[in-house]
Amino acid sequence: MDDLPARKVFIDAGAGRGEVTKAFSPTFDRTIAIEPNAHLLAQLQRAIPQADAIGTSILDASPEAQGDFVLCSHSR
């Protein structure tokens, strides 16, 4: 993370319950989490209420900002 030129926006594509999202989000000014599963999305929103949560697939998501770091793990 230290080598990133900016740490304004973190996007977690396939955020699940938000465990990994929660670990990375303090490093950035803004967090956008994409999670299409409604059950996991609800858990994510409780765990990280300050994150902008998008409840759609990664391919259908249109985040309002470009990410300085985009994590895509645990997705199919």
PQR file with spaces between the fields and no chain letter, atoms N, CA, C, O and H, PARSE charges and radii, in Angstrom:
ATOM       1  N    MET     1       0.808   -1.192    0.000 -0.4000 1.5000
ATOM       2  CA   MET     1       0.000    0.000    0.000 -0.0000 2.0000
ATOM       3  C    MET     1       0.860    1.269    0.000  0.5500 1.7000
ATOM       4  O    MET     1       0.464    2.298   -0.547 -0.5500 1.4000
ATOM       5  N    ASP     2       2.015    1.182    0.607 -0.4000 1.5000
ATOM       6  CA   ASP     2       2.866    2.369    0.698 -0.0000 2.0000
ATOM       7  C    ASP     2       3.292    2.896   -0.668  0.5500 1.7000
ATOM       8  O    ASP     2       3.598    4.081   -0.802 -0.5500 1.4000
ATOM       9  H    ASP     2       2.336    0.346    1.051  0.4000 1.0000
ATOM      10  N    ASP     3       3.317    2.034   -1.682 -0.4000 1.5000
ATOM      11  CA   ASP     3       3.766    2.443   -3.006 -0.0000 2.0000
ATOM      12  C    ASP     3       2.662    3.032   -3.878  0.5500 1.7000
ATOM      13  O    ASP     3       2.934    3.501   -4.983 -0.5500 1.4000
ATOM      14  H    ASP     3       3.068    1.072   -1.574  0.4000 1.0000
ATOM      15  N    LEU     4       1.430    3.015   -3.401 -0.4000 1.5000
ATOM      16  CA   LEU     4       0.344    3.606   -4.188 -0.0000 2.0000
ATOM      17  C    LEU     4       0.507    5.120   -4.235  0.5500 1.7000
ATOM      18  O    LEU     4       0.797    5.734   -3.208 -0.5500 1.4000
ATOM      19  H    LEU     4       1.208    2.634   -2.504  0.4000 1.0000
ATOM      20  N    PRO     5       0.328    5.737   -5.402 -0.5600 1.5000
ATOM      21  CA   PRO     5       0.461    7.191   -5.496  0.2800 2.0000
ATOM      22  C    PRO     5      -0.652    7.940   -4.754  0.5500 1.7000
ATOM      23  O    PRO     5      -0.470    9.079   -4.326 -0.5500 1.4000
ATOM      24  N    ALA     6      -1.807    7.280   -4.611 -0.4000 1.5000
ATOM      25  CA   ALA     6      -2.929    7.889   -3.873 -0.0000 2.0000
ATOM      26  C    ALA     6      -3.694    6.784   -3.164  0.5500 1.7000
ATOM      27  O    ALA     6      -3.703    5.635   -3.606 -0.5500 1.4000
ATOM      28  H    ALA     6      -1.956    6.354   -4.959  0.4000 1.0000
ATOM      29  N    ARG     7      -4.327    7.142   -2.073 -0.4000 1.5000
ATOM      30  CA   ARG     7      -5.157    6.187   -1.330 -0.0000 2.0000
ATOM      31  C    ARG     7      -6.494    6.821   -1.003  0.5500 1.7000
ATOM      32  O    ARG     7      -6.930    6.846    0.148 -0.5500 1.4000
ATOM      33  H    ARG     7      -4.320    8.075   -1.714  0.4000 1.0000
ATOM      34  N    LYS     8      -7.127    7.326   -2.031 -0.4000 1.5000
ATOM      35  CA   LYS     8      -8.428    7.967   -1.837 -0.0000 2.0000
ATOM      36  C    LYS     8      -9.569    6.958   -1.859  0.5500 1.7000
ATOM      37  O    LYS     8     -10.419    6.972   -0.969 -0.5500 1.4000
ATOM      38  H    LYS     8      -6.773    7.306   -2.966  0.4000 1.0000
ATOM      39  N    VAL     9      -9.603    6.076   -2.869 -0.4000 1.5000
ATOM      40  CA   VAL     9     -10.734    5.164   -3.037 -0.0000 2.0000
ATOM      41  C    VAL     9     -10.254    3.709   -3.120  0.5500 1.7000
ATOM      42  O    VAL     9      -9.383    3.364   -3.918 -0.5500 1.4000
ATOM      43  H    VAL     9      -8.912    6.064   -3.592  0.4000 1.0000
ATOM      44  N    PHE    10     -10.850    2.878   -2.276 -0.4000 1.5000
ATOM      45  CA   PHE    10     -10.627    1.436   -2.292 -0.0000 2.0000
ATOM      46  C    PHE    10     -11.920    0.788   -2.753  0.5500 1.7000
ATOM      47  O    PHE    10     -12.986    1.077   -2.210 -0.5500 1.4000
ATOM      48  H    PHE    10     -11.559    3.159   -1.628  0.4000 1.0000
ATOM      49  N    ILE    11     -11.837   -0.086   -3.750 -0.4000 1.5000
ATOM      50  CA   ILE    11     -12.997   -0.833   -4.221 -0.0000 2.0000
ATOM      51  C    ILE    11     -12.746   -2.314   -3.971  0.5500 1.7000
ATOM      52  O    ILE    11     -11.746   -2.879   -4.415 -0.5500 1.4000
ATOM      53  H    ILE    11     -10.970   -0.321   -4.191  0.4000 1.0000
ATOM      54  N    ASP    12     -13.677   -2.927   -3.249 -0.4000 1.5000
ATOM      55  CA   ASP    12     -13.622   -4.369   -3.018 -0.0000 2.0000
ATOM      56  C    ASP    12     -14.722   -5.001   -3.855  0.5500 1.7000
ATOM      57  O    ASP    12     -15.903   -4.884   -3.529 -0.5500 1.4000
ATOM      58  H    ASP    12     -14.489   -2.468   -2.888  0.4000 1.0000
ATOM      59  N    ALA    13     -14.338   -5.662   -4.918 -0.4000 1.5000
ATOM      60  CA   ALA    13     -15.285   -6.299   -5.833 -0.0000 2.0000
ATOM      61  C    ALA    13     -15.456   -7.756   -5.422  0.5500 1.7000
ATOM      62  O    ALA    13     -14.578   -8.587   -5.656 -0.5500 1.4000
ATOM      63  H    ALA    13     -13.378   -5.757   -5.183  0.4000 1.0000
ATOM      64  N    GLY    14     -16.593   -8.053   -4.811 -0.4000 1.5000
ATOM      65  CA   GLY    14     -16.829   -9.373   -4.243 -0.0000 2.0000
ATOM      66  C    GLY    14     -16.502   -9.340   -2.765  0.5500 1.7000
ATOM      67  O    GLY    14     -15.740  -10.169   -2.268 -0.5500 1.4000
ATOM      68  H    GLY    14     -17.306   -7.378   -4.622  0.4000 1.0000
ATOM      69  N    ALA    15     -17.081   -8.378   -2.064 -0.4000 1.5000
ATOM      70  CA   ALA    15     -16.704   -8.073   -0.684 -0.0000 2.0000
ATOM      71  C    ALA    15     -17.204   -9.076    0.351  0.5500 1.7000
ATOM      72  O    ALA    15     -16.693   -9.105    1.471 -0.5500 1.4000
ATOM      73  H    ALA    15     -17.701   -7.704   -2.468  0.4000 1.0000
ATOM      74  N    GLY    16     -18.184   -9.890    0.002 -0.4000 1.5000
ATOM      75  CA   GLY    16     -18.693  -10.863    0.961 -0.0000 2.0000
ATOM      76  C    GLY    16     -19.203  -10.187    2.220  0.5500 1.7000
ATOM      77  O    GLY    16     -19.911   -9.182    2.147 -0.5500 1.4000
ATOM      78  H    GLY    16     -18.599   -9.866   -0.907  0.4000 1.0000
ATOM      79  N    ARG    17     -18.849  -10.733    3.372 -0.4000 1.5000
ATOM      80  CA   ARG    17     -19.280  -10.164    4.665 -0.0000 2.0000
ATOM      81  C    ARG    17     -18.460   -8.945    5.070  0.5500 1.7000
ATOM      82  O    ARG    17     -18.820   -8.243    6.015 -0.5500 1.4000
ATOM      83  H    ARG    17     -18.274  -11.549    3.432  0.4000 1.0000
ATOM      84  N    GLY    18     -17.374   -8.690    4.372 -0.4000 1.5000
ATOM      85  CA   GLY    18     -16.586   -7.506    4.640 -0.0000 2.0000
ATOM      86  C    GLY    18     -15.350   -7.699    5.489  0.5500 1.7000
ATOM      87  O    GLY    18     -14.751   -6.723    5.940 -0.5500 1.4000
ATOM      88  H    GLY    18     -17.082   -9.259    3.604  0.4000 1.0000
ATOM      89  N    GLU    19     -14.953   -8.952    5.717 -0.4000 1.5000
ATOM      90  CA   GLU    19     -13.764   -9.176    6.557 -0.0000 2.0000
ATOM      91  C    GLU    19     -12.522   -8.527    5.952  0.5500 1.7000
ATOM      92  O    GLU    19     -11.802   -7.801    6.638 -0.5500 1.4000
ATOM      93  H    GLU    19     -15.439   -9.745    5.351  0.4000 1.0000
ATOM      94  N    VAL    20     -12.273   -8.785    4.678 -0.4000 1.5000
ATOM      95  CA   VAL    20     -11.096   -8.213    4.012 -0.0000 2.0000
ATOM      96  C    VAL    20     -11.299   -6.714    3.795  0.5500 1.7000
ATOM      97  O    VAL    20     -10.368   -5.923    3.944 -0.5500 1.4000
ATOM      98  H    VAL    20     -12.857   -9.375    4.121  0.4000 1.0000
ATOM      99  N    THR    21     -12.517   -6.339    3.444 -0.4000 1.5000
ATOM     100  CA   THR    21     -12.845   -4.927    3.232 -0.0000 2.0000
ATOM     101  C    THR    21     -12.518   -4.117    4.479  0.5500 1.7000
ATOM     102  O    THR    21     -11.936   -3.035    4.400 -0.5500 1.4000
ATOM     103  H    THR    21     -13.274   -6.982    3.323  0.4000 1.0000
ATOM     104  N    LYS    22     -12.896   -4.651    5.615 -0.4000 1.5000
ATOM     105  CA   LYS    22     -12.672   -3.963    6.895 -0.0000 2.0000
ATOM     106  C    LYS    22     -11.184   -3.784    7.181  0.5500 1.7000
ATOM     107  O    LYS    22     -10.783   -2.784    7.776 -0.5500 1.4000
ATOM     108  H    LYS    22     -13.369   -5.530    5.680  0.4000 1.0000
ATOM     109  N    ALA    23     -10.374   -4.737    6.766 -0.4000 1.5000
ATOM     110  CA   ALA    23      -8.931   -4.653    7.003 -0.0000 2.0000
ATOM     111  C    ALA    23      -8.278   -3.565    6.140  0.5500 1.7000
ATOM     112  O    ALA    23      -7.353   -2.889    6.591 -0.5500 1.4000
ATOM     113  H    ALA    23     -10.701   -5.550    6.283  0.4000 1.0000
ATOM     114  N    PHE    24      -8.755   -3.397    4.905 -0.4000 1.5000
ATOM     115  CA   PHE    24      -8.152   -2.420    3.996 -0.0000 2.0000
ATOM     116  C    PHE    24      -8.740   -1.014    4.120  0.5500 1.7000
ATOM     117  O    PHE    24      -8.037   -0.033    3.878 -0.5500 1.4000
ATOM     118  H    PHE    24      -9.506   -3.946    4.539  0.4000 1.0000
ATOM     119  N    SER    25     -10.006   -0.901    4.490 -0.4000 1.5000
ATOM     120  CA   SER    25     -10.693    0.394    4.429 -0.0000 2.0000
ATOM     121  C    SER    25     -10.073    1.515    5.264  0.5500 1.7000
ATOM     122  O    SER    25     -10.143    2.663    4.825 -0.5500 1.4000
ATOM     123  H    SER    25     -10.578   -1.698    4.686  0.4000 1.0000
ATOM     124  N    PRO    26      -9.476    1.275    6.425 -0.5600 1.5000
ATOM     125  CA   PRO    26      -8.879    2.398    7.163  0.2800 2.0000
ATOM     126  C    PRO    26      -7.723    3.080    6.436  0.5500 1.7000
ATOM     127  O    PRO    26      -7.363    4.210    6.764 -0.5500 1.4000
ATOM     128  N    THR    27      -7.144    2.402    5.457 -0.4000 1.5000
ATOM     129  CA   THR    27      -6.019    2.937    4.709 -0.0000 2.0000
ATOM     130  C    THR    27      -6.455    3.953    3.655  0.5500 1.7000
ATOM     131  O    THR    27      -5.630    4.700    3.129 -0.5500 1.4000
ATOM     132  H    THR    27      -7.436    1.484    5.191  0.4000 1.0000
ATOM     133  N    PHE    28      -7.765    3.981    3.345 -0.4000 1.5000
ATOM     134  CA   PHE    28      -8.294    4.818    2.276 -0.0000 2.0000
ATOM     135  C    PHE    28      -9.315    5.822    2.793  0.5500 1.7000
ATOM     136  O    PHE    28      -9.925    5.616    3.842 -0.5500 1.4000
ATOM     137  H    PHE    28      -8.436    3.375    3.773  0.4000 1.0000
ATOM     138  N    ASP    29      -9.498    6.907    2.052 -0.4000 1.5000
ATOM     139  CA   ASP    29     -10.488    7.920    2.416 -0.0000 2.0000
ATOM     140  C    ASP    29     -11.915    7.423    2.210  0.5500 1.7000
ATOM     141  O    ASP    29     -12.825    7.801    2.948 -0.5500 1.4000
ATOM     142  H    ASP    29      -9.003    7.074    1.200  0.4000 1.0000
ATOM     143  N    ARG    30     -12.103    6.572    1.202 -0.4000 1.5000
ATOM     144  CA   ARG    30     -13.438    6.102    0.848 -0.0000 2.0000
ATOM     145  C    ARG    30     -13.362    4.632    0.449  0.5500 1.7000
ATOM     146  O    ARG    30     -12.398    4.195   -0.180 -0.5500 1.4000
ATOM     147  H    ARG    30     -11.364    6.264    0.603  0.4000 1.0000
ATOM     148  N    THR    31     -14.392    3.880    0.825 -0.4000 1.5000
ATOM     149  CA   THR    31     -14.465    2.472    0.475 -0.0000 2.0000
ATOM     150  C    THR    31     -15.758    2.202   -0.274  0.5500 1.7000
ATOM     151  O    THR    31     -16.835    2.624    0.147 -0.5500 1.4000
ATOM     152  H    THR    31     -15.175    4.236    1.336  0.4000 1.0000
ATOM     153  N    ILE    32     -15.640    1.492   -1.388 -0.4000 1.5000
ATOM     154  CA   ILE    32     -16.787    1.040   -2.159 -0.0000 2.0000
ATOM     155  C    ILE    32     -16.729   -0.479   -2.174  0.5500 1.7000
ATOM     156  O    ILE    32     -15.731   -1.067   -2.590 -0.5500 1.4000
ATOM     157  H    ILE    32     -14.766    1.149   -1.730  0.4000 1.0000
ATOM     158  N    ALA    33     -17.809   -1.112   -1.716 -0.4000 1.5000
ATOM     159  CA   ALA    33     -17.864   -2.566   -1.644 -0.0000 2.0000
ATOM     160  C    ALA    33     -18.961   -3.082   -2.562  0.5500 1.7000
ATOM     161  O    ALA    33     -20.103   -2.627   -2.495 -0.5500 1.4000
ATOM     162  H    ALA    33     -18.620   -0.634   -1.378  0.4000 1.0000
ATOM     163  N    ILE    34     -18.612   -4.023   -3.412 -0.4000 1.5000
ATOM     164  CA   ILE    34     -19.563   -4.612   -4.348 -0.0000 2.0000
ATOM     165  C    ILE    34     -19.834   -6.046   -3.909  0.5500 1.7000
ATOM     166  O    ILE    34     -18.915   -6.859   -3.811 -0.5500 1.4000
ATOM     167  H    ILE    34     -17.684   -4.392   -3.466  0.4000 1.0000
ATOM     168  N    GLU    35     -21.112   -6.350   -3.644 -0.4000 1.5000
ATOM     169  CA   GLU    35     -21.491   -7.699   -3.218 -0.0000 2.0000
ATOM     170  C    GLU    35     -22.906   -8.010   -3.704  0.5500 1.7000
ATOM     171  O    GLU    35     -23.861   -7.391   -3.234 -0.5500 1.4000
ATOM     172  H    GLU    35     -21.858   -5.690   -3.724  0.4000 1.0000
ATOM     173  N    PRO    36     -23.062   -8.955   -4.633 -0.5600 1.5000
ATOM     174  CA   PRO    36     -24.384   -9.242   -5.196  0.2800 2.0000
ATOM     175  C    PRO    36     -25.288  -10.089   -4.299  0.5500 1.7000
ATOM     176  O    PRO    36     -26.507  -10.059   -4.465 -0.5500 1.4000
ATOM     177  N    ASN    37     -24.729  -10.836   -3.363 -0.4000 1.5000
ATOM     178  CA   ASN    37     -25.529  -11.689   -2.488 -0.0000 2.0000
ATOM     179  C    ASN    37     -26.172  -10.831   -1.398  0.5500 1.7000
ATOM     180  O    ASN    37     -25.475  -10.235   -0.577 -0.5500 1.4000
ATOM     181  H    ASN    37     -23.738  -10.861   -3.228  0.4000 1.0000
ATOM     182  N    ALA    38     -27.508  -10.773   -1.396 -0.4000 1.5000
ATOM     183  CA   ALA    38     -28.229   -9.893   -0.467 -0.0000 2.0000
ATOM     184  C    ALA    38     -27.940  -10.216    0.993  0.5500 1.7000
ATOM     185  O    ALA    38     -27.826   -9.303    1.812 -0.5500 1.4000
ATOM     186  H    ALA    38     -28.075  -11.258   -2.062  0.4000 1.0000
ATOM     187  N    HIS    39     -27.819  -11.484    1.331 -0.4000 1.5000
ATOM     188  CA   HIS    39     -27.540  -11.878    2.716 -0.0000 2.0000
ATOM     189  C    HIS    39     -26.153  -11.387    3.152  0.5500 1.7000
ATOM     190  O    HIS    39     -25.996  -10.831    4.239 -0.5500 1.4000
ATOM     191  H    HIS    39     -27.911  -12.226    0.666  0.4000 1.0000
ATOM     192  N    LEU    40     -25.160  -11.599    2.296 -0.4000 1.5000
ATOM     193  CA   LEU    40     -23.803  -11.138    2.614 -0.0000 2.0000
ATOM     194  C    LEU    40     -23.724   -9.614    2.606  0.5500 1.7000
ATOM     195  O    LEU    40     -23.010   -9.023    3.416 -0.5500 1.4000
ATOM     196  H    LEU    40     -25.288  -12.050    1.413  0.4000 1.0000
ATOM     197  N    LEU    41     -24.456   -8.979    1.694 -0.4000 1.5000
ATOM     198  CA   LEU    41     -24.475   -7.517    1.620 -0.0000 2.0000
ATOM     199  C    LEU    41     -24.991   -6.913    2.922  0.5500 1.7000
ATOM     200  O    LEU    41     -24.442   -5.920    3.401 -0.5500 1.4000
ATOM     201  H    LEU    41     -25.036   -9.458    1.036  0.4000 1.0000
ATOM     202  N    ALA    42     -26.029   -7.494    3.494 -0.4000 1.5000
ATOM     203  CA   ALA    42     -26.578   -6.993    4.762 -0.0000 2.0000
ATOM     204  C    ALA    42     -25.539   -7.105    5.878  0.5500 1.7000
ATOM     205  O    ALA    42     -25.409   -6.196    6.698 -0.5500 1.4000
ATOM     206  H    ALA    42     -26.474   -8.300    3.105  0.4000 1.0000
ATOM     207  N    GLN    43     -24.809   -8.203    5.912 -0.4000 1.5000
ATOM     208  CA   GLN    43     -23.762   -8.374    6.919 -0.0000 2.0000
ATOM     209  C    GLN    43     -22.635   -7.372    6.707  0.5500 1.7000
ATOM     210  O    GLN    43     -22.099   -6.810    7.662 -0.5500 1.4000
ATOM     211  H    GLN    43     -24.915   -8.941    5.246  0.4000 1.0000
ATOM     212  N    LEU    44     -22.288   -7.158    5.453 -0.4000 1.5000
ATOM     213  CA   LEU    44     -21.257   -6.184    5.095 -0.0000 2.0000
ATOM     214  C    LEU    44     -21.645   -4.784    5.565  0.5500 1.7000
ATOM     215  O    LEU    44     -20.824   -4.068    6.138 -0.5500 1.4000
ATOM     216  H    LEU    44     -22.724   -7.615    4.677  0.4000 1.0000
ATOM     217  N    GLN    45     -22.887   -4.400    5.325 -0.4000 1.5000
ATOM     218  CA   GLN    45     -23.351   -3.062    5.707 -0.0000 2.0000
ATOM     219  C    GLN    45     -23.359   -2.879    7.222  0.5500 1.7000
ATOM     220  O    GLN    45     -23.112   -1.778    7.714 -0.5500 1.4000
ATOM     221  H    GLN    45     -23.554   -4.982    4.859  0.4000 1.0000
ATOM     222  N    ARG    46     -23.639   -3.939    7.959 -0.4000 1.5000
ATOM     223  CA   ARG    46     -23.570   -3.850    9.428 -0.0000 2.0000
ATOM     224  C    ARG    46     -22.121   -3.755    9.904  0.5500 1.7000
ATOM     225  O    ARG    46     -21.817   -3.028   10.849 -0.5500 1.4000
ATOM     226  H    ARG    46     -23.839   -4.834    7.560  0.4000 1.0000
ATOM     227  N    ALA    47     -21.238   -4.490    9.248 -0.4000 1.5000
ATOM     228  CA   ALA    47     -19.828   -4.522    9.662 -0.0000 2.0000
ATOM     229  C    ALA    47     -19.092   -3.237    9.311  0.5500 1.7000
ATOM     230  O    ALA    47     -18.228   -2.787   10.064 -0.5500 1.4000
ATOM     231  H    ALA    47     -21.484   -5.082    8.480  0.4000 1.0000
ATOM     232  N    ILE    48     -19.435   -2.643    8.162 -0.4000 1.5000
ATOM     233  CA   ILE    48     -18.739   -1.442    7.690 -0.0000 2.0000
ATOM     234  C    ILE    48     -19.775   -0.437    7.189  0.5500 1.7000
ATOM     235  O    ILE    48     -19.922   -0.249    5.981 -0.5500 1.4000
ATOM     236  H    ILE    48     -20.137   -3.009    7.551  0.4000 1.0000
ATOM     237  N    PRO    49     -20.493    0.207    8.106 -0.5600 1.5000
ATOM     238  CA   PRO    49     -21.564    1.120    7.685  0.2800 2.0000
ATOM     239  C    PRO    49     -21.069    2.330    6.895  0.5500 1.7000
ATOM     240  O    PRO    49     -21.847    2.938    6.160 -0.5500 1.4000
ATOM     241  N    GLN    50     -19.811    2.687    7.028 -0.4000 1.5000
ATOM     242  CA   GLN    50     -19.282    3.851    6.318 -0.0000 2.0000
ATOM     243  C    GLN    50     -18.952    3.540    4.859  0.5500 1.7000
ATOM     244  O    GLN    50     -18.716    4.462    4.077 -0.5500 1.4000
ATOM     245  H    GLN    50     -19.179    2.194    7.626  0.4000 1.0000
ATOM     246  N    ALA    51     -18.930    2.271    4.479 -0.4000 1.5000
ATOM     247  CA   ALA    51     -18.626    1.901    3.096 -0.0000 2.0000
ATOM     248  C    ALA    51     -19.837    2.149    2.204  0.5500 1.7000
ATOM     249  O    ALA    51     -20.982    1.990    2.629 -0.5500 1.4000
ATOM     250  H    ALA    51     -19.121    1.523    5.115  0.4000 1.0000
ATOM     251  N    ASP    52     -19.568    2.536    0.977 -0.4000 1.5000
ATOM     252  CA   ASP    52     -20.623    2.636   -0.035 -0.0000 2.0000
ATOM     253  C    ASP    52     -20.825    1.233   -0.583  0.5500 1.7000
ATOM     254  O    ASP    52     -19.948    0.708   -1.269 -0.5500 1.4000
ATOM     255  H    ASP    52     -18.639    2.666    0.632  0.4000 1.0000
ATOM     256  N    ALA    53     -21.965    0.617   -0.291 -0.4000 1.5000
ATOM     257  CA   ALA    53     -22.226   -0.754   -0.689 -0.0000 2.0000
ATOM     258  C    ALA    53     -23.073   -0.793   -1.957  0.5500 1.7000
ATOM     259  O    ALA    53     -24.074   -0.087   -2.076 -0.5500 1.4000
ATOM     260  H    ALA    53     -22.677    1.044    0.267  0.4000 1.0000
ATOM     261  N    ILE    54     -22.654   -1.623   -2.891 -0.4000 1.5000
ATOM     262  CA   ILE    54     -23.367   -1.806   -4.155 -0.0000 2.0000
ATOM     263  C    ILE    54     -23.808   -3.266   -4.216  0.5500 1.7000
ATOM     264  O    ILE    54     -22.977   -4.174   -4.190 -0.5500 1.4000
ATOM     265  H    ILE    54     -21.841   -2.197   -2.794  0.4000 1.0000
ATOM     266  N    GLY    55     -25.092   -3.481   -4.295 -0.4000 1.5000
ATOM     267  CA   GLY    55     -25.649   -4.825   -4.279 -0.0000 2.0000
ATOM     268  C    GLY    55     -25.945   -5.376   -5.655  0.5500 1.7000
ATOM     269  O    GLY    55     -27.090   -5.707   -5.963 -0.5500 1.4000
ATOM     270  H    GLY    55     -25.767   -2.743   -4.316  0.4000 1.0000
ATOM     271  N    THR    56     -24.935   -5.475   -6.477 -0.4000 1.5000
ATOM     272  CA   THR    56     -25.095   -6.008   -7.826 -0.0000 2.0000
ATOM     273  C    THR    56     -23.838   -6.778   -8.199  0.5500 1.7000
ATOM     274  O    THR    56     -22.852   -6.767   -7.462 -0.5500 1.4000
ATOM     275  H    THR    56     -24.005   -5.206   -6.227  0.4000 1.0000
ATOM     276  N    SER    57     -23.879   -7.439   -9.334 -0.4000 1.5000
ATOM     277  CA   SER    57     -22.696   -8.183   -9.760 -0.0000 2.0000
ATOM     278  C    SER    57     -21.580   -7.213  -10.150  0.5500 1.7000
ATOM     279  O    SER    57     -21.827   -6.038  -10.423 -0.5500 1.4000
ATOM     280  H    SER    57     -24.681   -7.448   -9.932  0.4000 1.0000
ATOM     281  N    ILE    58     -20.391   -7.710  -10.170 -0.4000 1.5000
ATOM     282  CA   ILE    58     -19.234   -6.890  -10.527 -0.0000 2.0000
ATOM     283  C    ILE    58     -19.387   -6.318  -11.931  0.5500 1.7000
ATOM     284  O    ILE    58     -19.072   -5.153  -12.174 -0.5500 1.4000
ATOM     285  H    ILE    58     -20.191   -8.664   -9.948  0.4000 1.0000
ATOM     286  N    LEU    59     -19.873   -7.145  -12.851 -0.4000 1.5000
ATOM     287  CA   LEU    59     -20.016   -6.693  -14.238 -0.0000 2.0000
ATOM     288  C    LEU    59     -21.096   -5.635  -14.406  0.5500 1.7000
ATOM     289  O    LEU    59     -21.028   -4.820  -15.327 -0.5500 1.4000
ATOM     290  H    LEU    59     -20.130   -8.091  -12.654  0.4000 1.0000
ATOM     291  N    ASP    60     -22.098   -5.641  -13.521 -0.4000 1.5000
ATOM     292  CA   ASP    60     -23.186   -4.662  -13.607 -0.0000 2.0000
ATOM     293  C    ASP    60     -22.961   -3.420  -12.748  0.5500 1.7000
ATOM     294  O    ASP    60     -23.693   -2.438  -12.876 -0.5500 1.4000
ATOM     295  H    ASP    60     -22.154   -6.303  -12.773  0.4000 1.0000
ATOM     296  N    ALA    61     -21.970   -3.455  -11.886 -0.4000 1.5000
ATOM     297  CA   ALA    61     -21.719   -2.344  -10.965 -0.0000 2.0000
ATOM     298  C    ALA    61     -21.164   -1.130  -11.692  0.5500 1.7000
ATOM     299  O    ALA    61     -20.378   -1.250  -12.632 -0.5500 1.4000
ATOM     300  H    ALA    61     -21.376   -4.253  -11.782  0.4000 1.0000
ATOM     301  N    SER    62     -21.587    0.027  -11.242 -0.4000 1.5000
ATOM     302  CA   SER    62     -21.078    1.297  -11.768 -0.0000 2.0000
ATOM     303  C    SER    62     -20.682    2.186  -10.600  0.5500 1.7000
ATOM     304  O    SER    62     -21.417    3.109  -10.248 -0.5500 1.4000
ATOM     305  H    SER    62     -22.226    0.125  -10.479  0.4000 1.0000
ATOM     306  N    PRO    63     -19.526    1.918   -9.992 -0.5600 1.5000
ATOM     307  CA   PRO    63     -19.103    2.755   -8.864  0.2800 2.0000
ATOM     308  C    PRO    63     -19.010    4.216   -9.279  0.5500 1.7000
ATOM     309  O    PRO    63     -18.703    4.524  -10.431 -0.5500 1.4000
ATOM     310  N    GLU    64     -19.277    5.110   -8.337 -0.4000 1.5000
ATOM     311  CA   GLU    64     -19.249    6.548   -8.615 -0.0000 2.0000
ATOM     312  C    GLU    64     -17.836    7.104   -8.724  0.5500 1.7000
ATOM     313  O    GLU    64     -17.653    8.261   -9.101 -0.5500 1.4000
ATOM     314  H    GLU    64     -19.526    4.859   -7.402  0.4000 1.0000
ATOM     315  N    ALA    65     -16.849    6.300   -8.402 -0.4000 1.5000
ATOM     316  CA   ALA    65     -15.466    6.776   -8.439 -0.0000 2.0000
ATOM     317  C    ALA    65     -14.564    5.665   -8.942  0.5500 1.7000
ATOM     318  O    ALA    65     -14.895    4.484   -8.843 -0.5500 1.4000
ATOM     319  H    ALA    65     -16.998    5.360   -8.096  0.4000 1.0000
ATOM     320  N    GLN    66     -13.425    6.058   -9.482 -0.4000 1.5000
ATOM     321  CA   GLN    66     -12.408    5.088   -9.854 -0.0000 2.0000
ATOM     322  C    GLN    66     -11.589    4.760   -8.619  0.5500 1.7000
ATOM     323  O    GLN    66     -11.326    5.628   -7.786 -0.5500 1.4000
ATOM     324  H    GLN    66     -13.157    7.018   -9.563  0.4000 1.0000
ATOM     325  N    GLY    67     -11.195    3.518   -8.507 -0.4000 1.5000
ATOM     326  CA   GLY    67     -10.426    3.102   -7.349 -0.0000 2.0000
ATOM     327  C    GLY    67      -8.936    3.300   -7.528  0.5500 1.7000
ATOM     328  O    GLY    67      -8.390    3.083   -8.610 -0.5500 1.4000
ATOM     329  H    GLY    67     -11.409    2.812   -9.183  0.4000 1.0000
ATOM     330  N    ASP    68      -8.291    3.712   -6.457 -0.4000 1.5000
ATOM     331  CA   ASP    68      -6.831    3.751   -6.438 -0.0000 2.0000
ATOM     332  C    ASP    68      -6.290    2.343   -6.226  0.5500 1.7000
ATOM     333  O    ASP    68      -5.160    2.029   -6.600 -0.5500 1.4000
ATOM     334  H    ASP    68      -8.735    3.887   -5.579  0.4000 1.0000
ATOM     335  N    PHE    69      -7.126    1.500   -5.613 -0.4000 1.5000
ATOM     336  CA   PHE    69      -6.799    0.090   -5.407 -0.0000 2.0000
ATOM     337  C    PHE    69      -8.102   -0.686   -5.515  0.5500 1.7000
ATOM     338  O    PHE    69      -9.074   -0.376   -4.826 -0.5500 1.4000
ATOM     339  H    PHE    69      -8.044    1.755   -5.309  0.4000 1.0000
ATOM     340  N    VAL    70      -8.120   -1.699   -6.384 -0.4000 1.5000
ATOM     341  CA   VAL    70      -9.308   -2.533   -6.575 -0.0000 2.0000
ATOM     342  C    VAL    70      -8.922   -3.970   -6.237  0.5500 1.7000
ATOM     343  O    VAL    70      -7.991   -4.533   -6.813 -0.5500 1.4000
ATOM     344  H    VAL    70      -7.331   -1.950   -6.944  0.4000 1.0000
ATOM     345  N    LEU    71      -9.651   -4.544   -5.300 -0.4000 1.5000
ATOM     346  CA   LEU    71      -9.420   -5.920   -4.887 -0.0000 2.0000
ATOM     347  C    LEU    71     -10.553   -6.766   -5.439  0.5500 1.7000
ATOM     348  O    LEU    71     -11.729   -6.458   -5.243 -0.5500 1.4000
ATOM     349  H    LEU    71     -10.408   -4.087   -4.832  0.4000 1.0000
ATOM     350  N    CYS    72     -10.186   -7.833   -6.130 -0.4000 1.5000
ATOM     351  CA   CYS    72     -11.184   -8.756   -6.669 -0.0000 2.0000
ATOM     352  C    CYS    72     -10.766  -10.153   -6.243  0.5500 1.7000
ATOM     353  O    CYS    72     -10.002  -10.828   -6.934 -0.5500 1.4000
ATOM     354  H    CYS    72      -9.231   -8.083   -6.290  0.4000 1.0000
ATOM     355  N    SER    73     -11.275  -10.570   -5.106 -0.4000 1.5000
ATOM     356  CA   SER    73     -10.980  -11.908   -4.606 -0.0000 2.0000
ATOM     357  C    SER    73     -12.284  -12.525   -4.133  0.5500 1.7000
ATOM     358  O    SER    73     -13.260  -11.815   -3.891 -0.5500 1.4000
ATOM     359  H    SER    73     -11.895  -10.022   -4.545  0.4000 1.0000
ATOM     360  N    HIS    74     -12.303  -13.805   -4.005 -0.4000 1.5000
ATOM     361  CA   HIS    74     -13.514  -14.508   -3.564 -0.0000 2.0000
ATOM     362  C    HIS    74     -14.704  -14.234   -4.465  0.5500 1.7000
ATOM     363  O    HIS    74     -15.837  -14.157   -3.991 -0.5500 1.4000
ATOM     364  H    HIS    74     -11.511  -14.382   -4.202  0.4000 1.0000
ATOM     365  N    SER    75     -14.462  -14.087   -5.742 -0.4000 1.5000
ATOM     366  CA   SER    75     -15.567  -13.862   -6.679 -0.0000 2.0000
ATOM     367  C    SER    75     -15.479  -14.910   -7.782  0.5500 1.7000
ATOM     368  O    SER    75     -14.414  -15.452   -8.077 -0.5500 1.4000
ATOM     369  H    SER    75     -13.542  -14.149   -6.127  0.4000 1.0000
ATOM     370  N    ARG    76     -16.624  -15.171   -8.372 -0.4000 1.5000
ATOM     371  CA   ARG    76     -16.636  -16.136   -9.458 -0.0000 2.0000
ATOM     372  C    ARG    76     -17.273  -15.568  -10.677  0.5500 1.7000
ATOM     373  O    ARG    76     -17.370  -16.250  -11.697 -0.5500 1.4000
ATOM     374  H    ARG    76     -17.489  -14.731   -8.133  0.4000 1.0000
